Amino acid sequence: MSLDSRSRSNDDSNSDGINVRDGYISGQLLWSKQLLCGLDIVDDQHMRLVAIFNELAACLERSSYYAELKEILVRLVEYTRYHFGAEEELMVRFRLPDEDCRSHMQAHRNFVQFLERAQDFAQINPREVILNLTSFLAQWLLHHIMEVDSRMTRQIRDCQEGNGEGDLSTDRENSAKDLLVDSVSALNDTLGWRTFEVMELNLKLEEEIQKSKRLVLLTRLLAEVNSAVVRANDEAELLGQVCSLVVDILGMKSALIVAEANENGVEVVARAGSSGTGQYLRFLDLASSTFIERGSSLDDQLTVGDGQLNRTSNWEIEVDPKHSNGQKPFEQDVFSVPISRDGQQWGSLLILDSPSTFRQDQFSELLNEVAKSLSNGLERVDRVNREHRMHRQIEHLALHDPLTGLANRLRLEVFLEDALEKAEIVESTVGVGMLDLDDFKLVNDCWGHHAGDVVLREFARRIQMRLRDDDLVARLGGDEFVVVFRGIDRTRLKENLDAIMARLHEAVEAPFEVSPGCFVNLAMSLGVALYPFEARDGDMLMRKADLSLYRSKEAKGSRHSWWRMAGGTDDENDDDPTYGSEIVGLLERAHRYIEVAATEFVEEFYGGLLQESDANSIFSTLTVEEMHALKKIQASHLQFLLSPKTTRLDIEESAKRIGGVHALIGSDSSTLMRSVSMYRSLLNGHLGVAPFDSRDRYRLLLASEMRLHEDAQVQLRSMEETIGSYRLFLSREISNDYTEWNIIRDSELERLSGLPGIVGVALWKLDSEGEFRLEVLASAQNHDESKGDSGSLHANLFRFMGERELLSRSWHTETIVTTSNAQALVPLGEGTKKARGGAIRCVTFVPIFDENKRIVSLVEIYGAFPNQFASKALSPFVQGIQVRIGELHRKCNLNALRVVGNEIGFKYRQTLFSGGLQMYMQPIVNLATGEVEKFEALARLKTDDGTIIDPDGFLGLLGGVELDRLFRQGLDQTLDRLKEWDSLGMKFDISVNLPPSVLSDEECPNWVQGALEHRGVDAGRLYLELLETQEISEDSQNKSIARLVEMGVKLAIDDLGSGYGSLLRLSTLPFATIKVDREVLNQLYKSPLQTLSLMEMLINLGRDFGRDVVMEGLEDLGMVEAAKFLGAPYGQGYYFARPMAGDMVGNWFKDYSRRSPSKNAIQTDLGALAYFVSKAHKASQFDKDDFSECLLVPYLESRLYGDGALVDLHKRVHGEGLNGDAHRVLLESLVVRVLAVTQGDLIKS
């Protein structure tokens, strides 16, 4: 090996030099003799390193980062492997000083480690690596090559010139220059190493920043999706909006929603993003295909049932051969989020993006919230669609006959009125025809009522086909129809009528199939009256047509035509076979036989009805005296029908009233027709043995038949009209423009109270103190009085003992509650007997829900008849009331949100800031001692009439400036009250709600400080409560919070558990107190174990964060015991006190006795369960020695449930621990006890 030195360049200087410009190194480092060490083997490698350095600087200047950097790093590794090895061999060979060798080789190792770190970061941030590597190499050339390597060369040359190889002394001390060189070299190595540590920290910081940004985006996405859900009325629109929001907000490549299409596959129902690239996701063509074959790999990702976010990395996007254009396949991440509908998985939301854009553990929760919100939106759309369909069905039922689908009497009346008005204008003729089928009764008698229904439906179809476009056919009941003929030409009247009737008659010219292979032939009769010749109003036209029909059927055996014109016949002529003078005489003679037949009928008919479940449900609501009176009324009515003094008008008026009653109590048309048939049979038997000749007997039977028929037909019409009026009420259009809920509500309830059989309607709400408040009372006969004093009217007319219990049951179970016989309730006033239609006999309570499915009010409807709202006909009406009023409430609320500056809002705001603000107080109690330590101040609005409005009624009307004003006034009132209490010797802390928007004003801390100083109140006594669901993000808000805490004011997070608050927020903001929302306790008596676990988790969460915990919503001793045994230090709720006016606190506190559970006793089943659960969670097993001290011992022994069985179980638990059956059985037994208390059952286990 040659060690001679020689010059590698004729240049003595580096004239070009190296410049630093715009953050990177430019220029070239030229090789010169100043860089020579004097050893060829070393200088050759140094020249190679200079060349690498120049290439590194050049690639930075060209911005060709990663590709060239990768190659340069490979060359540097080769350089270190050869050069460092050669130098270390020389140091060993010439036995250089140990200290110098160690320092030199350490520098080599540092260089190698530096390269390894550079390789790690090369792909992540190549530009930064090049900058750091270039800087490191420049320092290396300056210090290591020119100093360290030069020193090594001098030492080697000394060896060669002095004692020869291997003879250099190692005891020599390093010179000051050598020490400086080694120090600078080590410092350079350390700086290089630290550079990459800083890069690594920067990368982690950048990752956290990006994570925070993505979380903000996802939170924004959730808010936008929630907003879209509230606005959406169309499923396709909602799904498309969600996909677009995912793509636009998150910057995803594409998003799509797939759902079950049929048993063979799933269908893409919505999409957004880069769907036009002509590429496929496995079998899914994002450009055009909307169907995925079942069994494909995609299908496995769509069956997500555990509610978790699925992430499948490296899904291949296969290029469509038709659109490849030489593109290569690439990879994507696919997130699959399940979407439920009606409690079952309906589909999935698929999100496509580049790999590693998201981390599953960071985003699965929020993406699942998006899916849940979308699920709620779909269910809301389903509910709206169901309600629309119901409205359409109700409207159709209100105007059409359910058996045949033809128009009913209500539709007929509207149509006929319109036809007559237009006929008067254009001077045309309108015909009204009364039509029935001849001998149709024989079909029912011979083939049964089902066959009769088949014939009626077929006849309706045939005759409908043969009507002209402008005509109408309606069914009145049985086989009775009405046909309205419009636009008959008066100049060719007979010719037109003949043509119309000939076409109509074709409906019965073919036989009717009553059962397979069995046919019957039927004829029909029709009487027609013409406008304006026979009459000018619809009622009289129908009467004339009816009489004409009767004449036609009377002459059926000898008539030449199946239809007959009225021709002006008077229906009260003396020769009328039903009401004429001759039949009057015959009825007087047959009076005794008619009376006996009526009496026999009543006993036989009602005896049979009592065996039928439907009828018995009606009769079961009657007392013995009422049943006897009903039979007496029925017999009197039958005698009235065949009385000589009764006229057709008398029968019509009586039948109309009775038909309405039958409809309201739930009696149907089949029962009515059976009663007519039975009475006719009994009457015929009695008249058959009466002393009349055959002619008189026939005339009596005919007249009886006609009167019974007229009575039945009018009753049927009245029944249909009565039920139709209820259906018509529900079918009225709901406008999208409603805004004033109070006006719409009052109008709706007034209309409702005017329906047949409804005595009155009340609307109830639950106020802030948990009391039912009567909002509206409507009564058809007492509107003026109800407007004056609805409360006293209700007390005088409608109040029953037990009514409150029914109200409470309906409200808390959120179900419709009906009492079929209100006489079972005790009336509190004689006024009930004066109500329209007699005393109240039926009451139903209907809960009304808002758009979030929360109950907002209760409609109470008072009926005049027993079984009125429980019948098959009217129970759907009650459900329809719930749907209709709920929809009205939701539309008014939605529209009211869009109306800014409305009159009510202006009035509320004006009242609020002119003395209407009242701060109510509710105590917060130490559960361990029962002492009142603090009060929460709650804002209320007191209107001019003394009504107290909760915050929900006015906060939404306030803007940011008004909220600031509200807070300042409320704080002033509260602190004034605090000073007043101090003067009375009552020392409490106080809590005030603080809207986060107020924190945005930088003056907020100054307001609080000024208010405290003005009254001399210590800041540590003031708590400011912020809702968990309200966002705190602005810098100004954070500054305000910091200043408030610095002053000594304490912060509380309110309603924990009611929103989507995060642990990060709880841990980062300086809250002193956590208040657990009362909604957490809602299911305590329905799902005790789950609710207790949730309570314990939140209490422990507060303890872990070092926060005080206040459990809100404690309404009874059981809840208080549960909160205490689970570890909650403080409690608040109705059990201690309802919110009260500030001036009432003094008297309340004087009378207050500590309401805290005993430390050494359990008093309730719920307390026992909470104690047992808490003890089981805190210890892995029950200690045998602890049995005598366990609080469950005296509790179970004092009750001896199951003759001491639970006591024995409890002993076994202390012996076996938590792994034995005794623990499970005792736990289940305690749960049963809690559930039994809820249901009011006396269960002993």
Order of alpha helices (4+ residues) and beta strands (2+ residues): beta-beta-alpha-alpha-alpha-alpha-alpha-alpha-alpha-beta-beta-beta-beta-beta-alpha-beta-beta-beta-alpha-alpha-beta-alpha-alpha-beta-beta-alpha-beta-beta-beta-alpha-beta-alpha-alpha-alpha-alpha-alpha-alpha-alpha-alpha-beta-beta-alpha-alpha-beta-alpha-beta-beta-beta-beta-alpha-alpha-beta-beta-beta-alpha-beta-alpha-alpha-beta-alpha-beta-alpha-beta-alpha-beta-alpha-beta-beta-alpha-alpha-alpha-alpha-alpha
